[in-house]
Amino acid sequence: MRYPASEKLEIIRLVEGSHLPTTRTLGKLGIPRTTFYRWYDRYLSGGPEALEDRSPKPSRVWNRIPEPVREKIKDLALKESDLSPRELAVRFTDTEKYFVSEASAYRILKSYDLITSPAYVVLSAADEFHDKTTRPNQLWQTDFTYLKVIGWGWFYLSTILDDYSRYIIAWKLCTTRSRAM
């Protein structure tokens, strides 16, 4: 439960003015000792204003790439526009002696809007062939299956299937892959 600064100050004054030991007073109030002493240390060092809730966000992230380095990466990307983020990270690490991962290079380029989405067309698989077979032996399909038989080892099955009739025309079962192919 979060307490407003006024309640924290009231609890501190109550504990200071209590004739009971601090631990016992805090037990009756239901306040953990560590929480009280954190509030009390802040109160002693900064007064009642220090009891206000602070932002849980850290002031600085420990592993953030500094802004001057980010600018150097951006400048290198603009100068060498044909490099991918991976190549850019390697080139930057080699030339500047400052390690930057591929993912970091990608995020930096994306933050500067220097990543273009690839130009590709999404194709979906069809439910059936456009050019259907109309007679046997017009189209054959092949498949290789690996089978593990406990106590015997691996077996390799190769099959040839007629697309029209869906019959297996030929098959071969071998104990080595080289013979199955």
N, C-alpha and C positions, 0 to 999 in steps of 0.2 A: 504494500500500500504506500502511495506517495503522500507525504505530508506537506502542506504549504509552509512557507518560511515562518509564518506567525505561530503555527502549532509547534514547529521545531523549537522556536525560542521559548514558548511556554513550557515545553517538556524540559528544556535545559534549566530553566529557572525553578521548575518544580523539583528536579533532582538536586540542584544546588541547595535549595531550602529545606530539603527533607531531613528529618532526624534519623531515618533508616539508612543503612548502607546503600551505596549506589546500585550494586547488583540486585539487591532486594527491591528497590524502588523501580528499577527498570523491569524486573520480572512482573511486578504488579501492573505496570503500564503495558506490558507486552511488547517492549521495544528491545531488540537485540543489542547487546553491549557494543559490538563492533559498529553498529549503525549509530548509536548514541555518541560514541567517542569520535567517529568521523565528523558528525555534526558539531561536536564540541570543539574539536581542533579547528574546524573552519570558522566557528564563532570566535574563538580566541584570537585567530590570526587576522580575520577580516571584519569582525563585528556582525551585527544582524543581517547586513546586506549579503554576506557570504553564504547565508543559509538558503538563498534563492536557488531553485533548480537550475542546474547547468545543462547545456546541451550535451547529450551523450556522444556526439560526433567528435572524433579526435581533431585536434588543431592541425595535425600534419600526418599524412599516411607515411609509414616508415619506408615503404618500397616504391614510392612514386618516383617516376623519372623526372628530374628537375626540368623546369621550363626552358633553360638555355639548351639543354641536350635535346629536348623535343623540337626546338627550333632548328637545330643542326640536322636532325633526322628529316624534318620537312624540307629544308634547303637541299639536302642530298637527293631526296625523292624528286624534287622539282628539276634538279640538274640532271639526274639520271632517270628520266621518266620511263624508260623501258624495263627497269628492274622490278621484279615481284617483291612483295614484302619479305620473303625469305632471303632473296638475294640482297635486298637493301639492308637487312639486319646483319648479314655476313659482311658486306662491304663496310658498313658503319663500324662494326666490331673490329675489323682489320685495320681500318684507317685511323679511327679515333681512339682505339685501345679502351673502349667502353662497351661492355657487353649489353646488347639489346636482343631480346628474343624475337622470333618471327611474329608471335602473337602480339607483343608490345608494339612492334613496328606497324603491324596491321591496324591496331587500335589507334595509334597516333595518326596514321594516314587517314583513317576513317573519321577521326575527330576534325581533321582539316578538310574533309570532303574530297580527298584525293583518291579514294577507291571507287572505281567504276564497276557497276555490276556487269558480269559477263554477258556478252551478246549470244545467247543460245535460245533455241526453240525447244520447248518441252514436248516430247513425244510420249504418247501413252501406248502401251501394248494393245493390240487388237484382240478381240475374243476369238477370232478365227483368221485363217489365211485369206488374202484377197483373191489369189489365184488358186482355187481349190483343185485338187487332183480329181481327174475324171476316169482314170483307169489304173489298174495295177502296174507296178514298175515305173511309174512316172516320177515318184519322189520317194527316196528312202531316208530314214532317220537312223542315227546311231547313238548308242548310249554305253557308258562304261560305269559299272557299279563295283564298289569295293565292299567285300563281305568279311567280317571277322568272325571266325568260328573258334570258340574257346576250346583250347586243347589241340587244335589243328593248325591255326594260324590264319593268315590272310588269303582270300581267294578273290580273283578278279574276273568279272563277267562282262564280256562285250557282246552287244546285240545289234542286229540290223533289222529295222522294222519297215514294212511297206506302209506308206502313209495312207493309201486308199483303202486297203483291206484291213489294216491294223494288225496284220499277222507278222510274227517274227520270222524273217526269211532265213537268218543264220544267227548262231550264237556260239560262243567259245568260253569255257571256264578254265582258267589257268591259275597256277600258284605264284607266278611272277608277272609283273606288269609288262615286261618286254615281250612276252609271248602272247599276251592278250591283244596287243595292238597291231 
